[in-house]
Amino acid sequence: MTSAPERLLRRLEWKLGRRLDGRLQGSYRTVWHGAGLDFTDLRAYTAEDDVRHIDWNVTARVDEPFVRLYTEDREMTAWLVIDRSASMRFGAGAGKESTASDLAISIGRLISQGGNRVGAILFDNGSHRVIPPRTGRDQVLRIARDLTTDLPKKSDQTTDLTAMLTLAAATTAQRRGLVFVMSDFIGDPGWDRPLARLTHRHEVVVIRVVDPAELELPDLGLILVEDAETGEQLLVDTSDPLLRARLTEQVGAREDELAEGMRRAGVDAHRITTDQDMLATLVDMVRRSGRRRR
């Protein structure tokens, strides 16, 4: 009998294959690739060449501009940094945590098909798990297994995003690669600084997972709400127009603050909601990444 992680991976592989076939131009396996460059040869400079590639020592010796030629290393190491704090358990259906997990497994499988290494960092304030990068489908299955298993001693405190991103920077420092950060970014300020350090070293793709109810409060009358990270409970009249207007204003301010933090960190964040087609969002991310590289 196949295990739950194996069934999950098979389901996502089937959906991923159907969705990507014929939807992308060229091979999607090469959209995200290594950033290493190996020197291979020299040739005379032409007007179309990047002046940054001019070899000034050779140019001075022969009194004619020459440029260095490089071969790009197509292999890479990708990391999946996944926020598994209490706030990620909120949301429609299986919640934000399930959306992030499905997306992480799909990205891992997509990248591993090109022979690249994939690792993962599963983070909660109370504990974290680092899965060293390896190649192959079995590695993605291991990540899927850990994502479908609860972390021990889950914390109910506000997410320490700074600690998560600092851990990611330290863990991935050995080799330049591609880092996917998946979180709702609900936490204390200051996370933009370690995110900027991570961005300076790697190509970083930020995926912010949110639930529609976090963006617009549904009119459900009198309800009991609970803060997922502090456990605080409050009776709220969701039909109160003043309350709805105040929450709308707070959501707008929070969105502006998040956008400014991403700008300071030098990264564009993809936003996905729990009611979106997760794989359609992934296809769009691949397309946008391909256009940036071209």
C-alpha positions as CSV (number, residue, x, y, z in Angstrom):
1,M,0.0,0.0,0.0
2,T,1.4,3.4,-1.0
3,S,1.9,6.0,1.8
4,A,0.1,9.3,2.0
5,P,3.2,11.3,0.9
6,E,3.6,9.0,-2.1
7,R,0.0,9.5,-3.1
8,L,0.3,13.2,-2.6
9,L,3.4,13.4,-4.8
10,R,1.8,11.2,-7.5
11,R,-1.3,13.5,-7.6
12,L,0.8,16.6,-7.9
13,E,3.1,15.1,-10.5
14,W,0.0,14.2,-12.6
15,K,-1.5,17.6,-12.3
16,L,1.8,19.3,-12.9
17,G,2.5,17.4,-16.1
18,R,-1.0,18.0,-17.5
19,R,-0.8,21.7,-16.7
20,L,2.7,22.4,-18.0
21,D,2.5,20.4,-21.2
22,G,1.9,22.8,-24.0
23,R,1.5,25.8,-21.8
24,L,5.1,26.9,-21.7
25,Q,7.4,27.7,-24.6
26,G,10.7,25.8,-24.5
27,S,11.8,23.5,-21.7
28,Y,10.5,24.6,-18.3
29,R,13.3,22.5,-16.8
30,T,15.8,25.2,-17.8
31,V,13.9,28.3,-16.5
32,W,15.5,28.1,-13.1
33,H,19.1,27.0,-13.4
34,G,22.5,27.4,-12.0
35,A,24.3,30.7,-11.8
36,G,27.9,29.5,-11.9
37,L,30.2,30.6,-14.8
38,D,33.3,28.8,-16.0
39,F,35.8,30.7,-18.2
40,T,36.3,28.9,-21.6
41,D,38.0,31.2,-24.2
42,L,38.8,34.7,-25.4
43,R,37.8,36.4,-28.6
44,A,37.9,39.9,-30.2
45,Y,35.4,42.4,-28.8
46,T,32.4,43.4,-30.9
47,A,29.9,46.2,-30.4
48,E,27.2,43.8,-29.1
49,D,29.4,42.6,-26.2
50,D,29.0,43.5,-22.6
51,V,32.0,45.8,-21.7
52,R,32.1,44.1,-18.2
53,H,33.5,41.0,-20.0
54,I,36.5,42.7,-21.5
55,D,39.8,41.1,-20.3
56,W,41.9,44.2,-19.7
57,N,45.1,42.4,-19.2
58,V,44.9,40.7,-22.6
59,T,43.6,43.9,-24.2
60,A,46.7,45.9,-22.9
61,R,49.1,43.2,-24.2
62,V,47.7,43.0,-27.8
63,D,46.5,46.6,-28.0
64,E,43.0,45.3,-29.1
65,P,39.9,44.7,-26.9
66,F,39.2,41.1,-26.1
67,V,36.3,39.6,-24.1
68,R,36.2,36.5,-21.9
69,L,33.8,33.8,-22.9
70,Y,32.0,31.7,-20.2
71,T,30.0,28.5,-20.1
72,E,27.1,28.6,-17.7
73,D,26.7,25.9,-15.1
74,R,23.2,24.6,-15.7
75,E,23.1,22.6,-12.4
76,M,21.9,24.3,-9.3
77,T,20.9,23.8,-5.7
78,A,17.4,25.0,-4.8
79,W,16.1,25.5,-1.2
80,L,12.5,25.5,-0.1
81,V,12.1,27.6,3.0
82,I,8.6,27.0,4.4
83,D,7.0,28.8,7.3
84,R,5.0,26.2,9.4
85,S,4.0,28.5,12.3
86,A,0.6,28.6,13.8
87,S,-0.7,31.4,11.6
88,M,-0.1,29.2,8.5
89,R,-2.8,26.8,9.8
90,F,-5.5,29.3,9.2
91,G,-7.5,29.4,6.0
92,A,-10.2,27.8,3.9
93,G,-10.0,24.0,3.2
94,A,-6.7,22.7,4.6
95,G,-5.4,26.2,5.2
96,K,-2.3,28.1,4.2
97,E,0.0,25.4,5.4
98,S,-1.5,22.9,3.0
99,T,-1.3,25.4,0.1
100,A,2.4,26.1,0.8
101,S,3.2,22.4,1.1
102,D,1.6,21.5,-2.2
103,L,3.4,24.4,-3.9
104,A,6.7,23.4,-2.3
105,I,6.4,19.7,-3.5
106,S,5.4,20.8,-7.0
107,I,8.4,23.2,-7.3
108,G,10.7,20.6,-5.8
109,R,9.6,18.0,-8.4
110,L,9.8,20.5,-11.3
111,I,13.3,21.5,-10.4
112,S,14.5,17.9,-9.6
113,Q,13.5,16.7,-13.0
114,G,16.4,18.7,-14.4
115,G,18.9,16.8,-12.3
116,N,19.2,19.6,-9.8
117,R,19.5,19.3,-6.0
118,V,16.7,20.3,-3.7
119,G,16.8,20.9,0.0
120,A,14.2,22.3,2.5
121,I,14.0,24.2,5.7
122,L,10.8,23.7,7.7
123,F,10.5,26.4,10.3
124,D,8.5,27.0,13.4
125,N,9.5,29.1,16.4
126,G,9.6,26.0,18.6
127,S,11.5,23.8,16.2
128,H,12.9,23.6,12.7
129,R,14.0,20.9,10.4
130,V,16.7,21.1,7.7
131,I,16.7,18.6,4.9
132,P,20.1,18.6,3.1
133,P,19.8,19.1,-0.7
134,R,19.9,16.0,-2.8
135,T,18.8,14.9,-6.3
136,G,16.0,12.7,-7.5
137,R,12.4,11.9,-6.9
138,D,13.1,10.2,-3.6
139,Q,14.4,13.5,-2.2
140,V,11.1,15.2,-3.1
141,L,9.2,12.3,-1.5
142,R,11.2,12.8,1.7
143,I,10.3,16.5,1.7
144,A,6.7,15.6,1.1
145,R,6.8,13.1,4.0
146,D,8.2,15.7,6.4
147,L,5.7,18.3,5.2
148,T,2.8,16.0,6.0
149,T,4.2,15.2,9.5
150,D,3.6,17.6,12.3
151,L,6.7,19.3,13.7
152,P,7.3,18.6,17.4
153,K,6.5,21.3,19.9
154,K,4.7,23.7,17.5
155,S,4.9,27.2,18.9
156,D,1.8,29.4,19.3
157,Q,3.9,32.6,19.3
158,T,4.1,35.2,16.6
159,T,6.3,34.0,13.8
160,D,9.9,35.0,14.2
161,L,10.5,35.8,10.5
162,T,13.9,37.3,11.2
163,A,15.1,34.0,12.8
164,M,13.7,32.0,9.9
165,L,15.4,34.1,7.2
166,T,18.6,34.2,9.2
167,L,18.6,30.4,9.5
168,A,18.0,30.2,5.7
169,A,20.9,32.6,5.0
170,A,23.3,30.5,7.3
171,T,22.2,27.2,5.9
172,T,22.4,28.1,2.2
173,A,25.7,30.1,2.5
174,Q,28.0,27.5,1.1
175,R,26.9,27.7,-2.6
176,R,25.0,30.2,-4.6
177,G,21.6,28.9,-5.6
178,L,17.8,29.4,-5.8
179,V,15.8,30.0,-2.7
180,F,12.0,29.8,-2.4
181,V,10.6,31.5,0.7
182,M,6.9,30.5,1.5
183,S,5.2,32.3,4.3
184,D,2.2,34.5,5.2
185,F,4.7,37.1,6.5
186,I,2.7,37.6,9.7
187,G,5.3,38.5,12.3
188,D,7.3,41.2,13.9
189,P,9.0,43.8,11.6
190,G,12.7,43.7,10.8
191,W,12.6,40.6,8.5
192,D,13.6,42.7,5.4
193,R,17.2,42.9,6.5
194,P,17.9,39.1,6.6
195,L,15.8,38.8,3.4
196,A,18.0,41.4,1.8
197,R,21.1,39.4,2.8
198,L,19.6,36.2,1.4
199,T,18.8,38.1,-1.9
200,H,22.3,39.4,-2.1
201,R,23.7,35.8,-2.1
202,H,21.0,33.9,-4.1
203,E,18.2,34.3,-6.5
204,V,15.2,34.5,-4.2
205,V,11.5,33.8,-5.0
206,V,9.2,35.0,-2.3
207,I,5.7,33.4,-2.2
208,R,3.3,35.0,0.2
209,V,0.4,32.7,1.1
210,V,-2.7,34.4,2.3
211,D,-6.4,33.5,2.9
212,P,-9.1,35.7,1.4
213,A,-10.6,36.3,4.8
214,E,-7.3,38.0,5.8
215,L,-7.8,40.5,3.0
216,E,-11.5,41.1,3.3
217,L,-13.6,40.1,6.3
218,P,-16.7,38.1,5.3
219,D,-20.1,39.3,6.6
220,L,-21.0,36.3,8.9
221,G,-22.7,38.2,11.7
222,L,-21.6,37.6,15.3
223,I,-18.6,35.2,15.4
224,L,-15.9,34.1,17.8
225,V,-12.5,34.6,16.4
226,E,-9.2,33.4,17.7
227,D,-5.6,34.5,17.0
228,A,-3.9,31.4,15.7
229,E,-0.5,32.4,17.2
230,T,-1.5,33.9,20.6
231,G,-4.7,31.9,21.3
232,E,-6.6,35.1,22.2
233,Q,-10.3,34.9,21.6
234,L,-12.7,37.8,20.8
235,L,-16.4,38.0,19.9
236,V,-16.8,40.1,16.7
237,D,-19.8,41.4,14.8
238,T,-18.6,41.1,11.3
239,S,-21.7,43.0,10.0
240,D,-20.7,46.2,11.8
241,P,-19.8,48.7,9.0
242,L,-17.4,50.6,11.2
243,L,-15.5,47.5,12.1
244,R,-15.3,46.4,8.5
245,A,-14.1,49.9,7.4
246,R,-11.5,49.9,10.2
247,L,-10.3,46.4,9.2
248,T,-10.1,47.4,5.5
249,E,-7.9,50.4,6.5
250,Q,-5.7,48.1,8.6
251,V,-5.3,45.6,5.8
252,G,-4.4,48.4,3.3
253,A,-1.7,49.7,5.7
254,R,-0.4,46.2,6.2
255,E,-0.2,45.5,2.5
256,D,1.7,48.8,2.0
257,E,4.1,47.9,4.8
258,L,4.8,44.5,3.3
259,A,5.3,45.9,-0.1
260,E,7.8,48.4,1.3
261,G,9.7,45.7,3.2
262,M,10.0,43.6,0.0
263,R,11.2,46.7,-1.9
264,R,13.9,47.3,0.7
265,A,14.9,43.6,0.5
266,G,15.1,43.9,-3.3
267,V,12.6,41.2,-4.2
268,D,9.2,40.9,-5.8
269,A,6.7,38.8,-3.9
270,H,4.2,36.5,-5.5
271,R,0.9,36.4,-3.6
272,I,-1.2,33.3,-3.7
273,T,-4.5,32.8,-1.8
274,T,-5.9,29.5,-0.5
275,D,-8.8,29.6,-3.0
276,Q,-6.6,30.1,-6.1
277,D,-5.6,27.4,-8.5
278,M,-2.1,26.7,-7.1
279,L,-0.7,25.1,-10.2
280,A,-1.9,27.9,-12.4
281,T,0.0,30.3,-10.1
282,L,3.1,28.1,-10.5
283,V,2.8,28.2,-14.3
284,D,2.6,32.0,-14.1
285,M,5.7,32.1,-11.9
286,V,7.7,30.0,-14.3
287,R,6.7,32.2,-17.2
288,R,7.6,35.4,-15.4
289,S,11.0,33.9,-14.4
290,G,11.6,32.9,-18.0
291,R,10.9,36.4,-19.2
292,R,13.2,37.9,-16.6
293,R,16.1,35.6,-17.6
294,R,15.7,36.4,-21.3
